[in-house]
Amino acid sequence: MANYHLNISYGRVGKGGPHIDYILGQNKYANKETEIKYTNHNLPNWCKSPKEFWVAADDNERINGTVYKEVRISLPNELSHEKNIELLNDFIDTILEGKYHYSVSI
């Protein structure tokens, strides 16, 4: 099995909305290169878009709370693009176990 490198950071209140713009390459990040975007996984029924979800998280989290965890993984160059997507999906399934909303870009 291929190895990958993990980096985890935490987003404070007020960072959720701007960060989803960055992930999706929207607004001031429109020139950011993103290849694949997974955005609507496990959104609650009341929510229509990832942006709405992350802005609501900013609005409703306690003042010193954590709105999101960002997990960055380095996928191996030795694998094909398709194998890296498969590895990423396996990682997401294993770590999140279908319990959390997530937004992803490559």
C-alpha positions in Angstrom: 0.0 0.0 0.0 1.2 3.5 -0.8 2.2 5.9 1.9 0.9 9.4 2.2 1.7 12.4 4.4 -0.9 14.0 6.7 -1.2 17.5 7.9 -4.1 18.5 10.1 -5.1 22.1 11.0 -8.1 23.6 12.7 -10.3 26.5 11.6 -11.6 29.0 14.1 -14.9 30.8 14.1 -15.1 33.1 11.1 -12.9 31.0 8.9 -15.4 28.4 7.6 -17.1 30.6 4.9 -13.8 32.0 3.5 -12.1 28.6 3.6 -14.9 26.9 1.6 -14.4 29.6 -1.0 -10.7 28.7 -1.1 -11.4 24.9 -1.4 -13.9 25.5 -4.2 -11.9 28.2 -6.0 -14.7 30.8 -5.6 -14.8 34.5 -5.2 -11.3 35.9 -4.5 -9.9 32.4 -5.1 -11.5 32.0 -8.6 -8.0 31.7 -10.2 -7.0 28.8 -7.9 -6.4 25.6 -9.8 -8.6 22.8 -8.5 -9.1 19.6 -10.3 -11.8 17.7 -8.4 -14.3 19.0 -6.0 -16.3 16.9 -3.6 -18.7 19.3 -2.0 -22.1 18.0 -0.9 -21.2 14.9 1.1 -23.4 14.4 4.2 -24.9 17.9 4.2 -27.8 18.2 6.6 -31.3 18.4 5.1 -31.8 22.1 5.9 -28.6 23.0 4.0 -28.6 23.7 0.2 -24.9 24.2 -0.3 -21.5 23.7 1.3 -21.1 27.5 1.6 -24.4 27.7 3.6 -23.2 24.9 5.9 -19.8 26.5 6.6 -21.3 30.0 7.2 -23.8 28.5 9.6 -21.0 26.8 11.4 -19.2 30.1 11.7 -22.5 31.7 13.0 -23.3 29.0 15.5 -20.0 27.8 17.0 -18.9 29.2 20.3 -16.5 32.1 20.1 -13.4 30.1 20.8 -14.7 27.0 19.0 -13.3 25.0 16.1 -15.5 25.2 13.0 -13.6 22.6 10.9 -10.6 20.4 10.8 -8.6 20.5 7.6 -6.8 17.4 6.6 -4.2 17.7 3.9 -2.8 14.5 2.4 0.0 14.2 0.0 -0.8 11.5 -2.6 2.1 9.6 -4.1 3.3 10.6 -7.6 4.0 6.9 -8.3 0.3 6.1 -8.5 -1.9 6.9 -11.4 -4.5 9.7 -11.1 -7.2 7.0 -10.9 -5.4 5.1 -8.1 -4.8 8.3 -6.2 -8.6 9.1 -6.3 -9.3 5.6 -5.1 -6.7 6.0 -2.3 -8.3 9.4 -1.4 -11.8 7.8 -1.3 -10.6 4.9 0.8 -9.0 7.4 3.2 -12.2 9.4 3.5 -14.4 6.3 4.0 -12.0 5.0 6.7 -11.5 8.3 8.6 -15.0 9.9 8.4 -17.0 6.6 8.4 -19.9 8.5 6.7 -20.6 10.5 9.9 -19.4 14.0 8.9 -19.9 16.6 6.2 -16.7 17.2 4.1 -15.6 19.2 1.2 -12.6 18.1 -0.8 -10.5 19.5 -3.6 -7.5 18.2 -5.4 
